[in-house]
Amino acid sequence: MMNTKHYRIKLNGEFNFSMIDEVFEVIKLPFISINWVNKYQLEGEENLFFVRIELQCKADKRIKYIEESLLGIGNNYASDISMEEVTKKNMYICFKG
């Protein structure tokens, strides 16, 4: 039985639909489940963005390939892309005022 691991992909740079498409082509695999995607923009910087993708992966042997592919995409578009294993869950607290 294969263990499922959780990963976080972080992208930041100038927004480009082609780059986003390429990232999702890399992670669109049958052994990957995307849990959620968040996109943020810096105030006053229309073109700069930050995207965080949380996913689960059941195939450890392919992780190195995925990481290398994402780094190549980042280099092609002069954007920062990183992927890390998530070992603890984040907790968000929202206060309504």
C-alpha positions in Angstrom: 0.0 0.0 0.0 1.3 3.4 -1.0 1.4 6.3 1.5 -0.2 9.6 0.4 1.9 12.7 1.1 0.9 16.3 1.0 2.8 19.0 -0.9 2.6 22.7 -1.4 3.5 24.5 -4.6 4.3 28.2 -4.4 4.5 30.5 -7.4 5.2 34.2 -7.5 6.0 36.6 -10.3 4.3 38.3 -13.2 0.9 36.8 -14.0 1.0 34.7 -17.2 -1.8 32.3 -18.3 0.6 30.1 -20.3 2.7 29.5 -17.2 -0.3 28.6 -15.1 -1.5 26.2 -17.8 2.0 24.5 -17.9 2.0 24.1 -14.1 -1.4 22.4 -14.2 -0.3 20.2 -17.1 2.6 18.9 -14.9 0.4 18.2 -11.9 -2.6 16.8 -13.8 -1.7 13.2 -13.2 -3.9 10.3 -12.0 -2.0 9.9 -8.7 -2.3 13.6 -7.7 -5.3 15.2 -6.0 -5.5 18.9 -5.8 -6.9 20.0 -2.5 -7.1 23.7 -3.1 -5.6 26.7 -5.0 -5.3 30.2 -3.7 -4.2 33.3 -5.8 -3.2 36.6 -4.3 -2.3 39.9 -5.9 -0.1 42.6 -4.4 -2.1 45.8 -3.9 -1.2 48.3 -6.5 0.8 45.7 -8.5 -1.7 44.5 -11.1 0.6 42.1 -12.8 2.4 40.6 -9.7 0.8 37.5 -8.1 1.3 34.7 -5.6 -0.3 31.3 -6.1 -0.4 28.5 -3.6 -1.5 25.0 -4.6 -2.0 22.2 -2.0 -2.1 18.7 -3.3 -1.8 15.0 -2.3 0.4 12.6 -4.2 0.5 8.8 -4.1 3.6 8.2 -6.2 6.8 9.2 -4.4 9.0 8.2 -7.4 7.5 10.9 -9.6 8.0 13.8 -7.1 11.5 14.6 -8.3 10.3 14.8 -11.9 7.4 17.1 -10.9 9.8 19.4 -8.9 12.3 19.6 -11.8 9.5 20.3 -14.3 8.1 23.1 -12.1 11.6 24.6 -11.7 12.0 24.6 -15.5 8.7 26.4 -15.9 9.7 29.0 -13.4 13.0 29.6 -15.3 11.2 29.9 -18.6 8.9 32.6 -17.2 11.3 34.3 -14.8 9.1 33.4 -11.8 9.8 31.7 -8.5 8.3 28.2 -8.2 8.9 25.9 -5.3 7.5 22.6 -4.1 7.7 21.3 -0.5 6.3 18.4 1.4 3.8 19.6 4.0 4.3 17.7 7.3 1.9 19.7 9.4 -1.4 21.3 8.7 -2.0 25.0 8.6 -4.8 26.5 10.7 -6.6 29.6 9.7 -8.6 31.7 12.1 -11.1 34.2 10.8 -12.5 37.0 13.0 -15.5 38.9 12.0 -15.7 42.4 13.4 
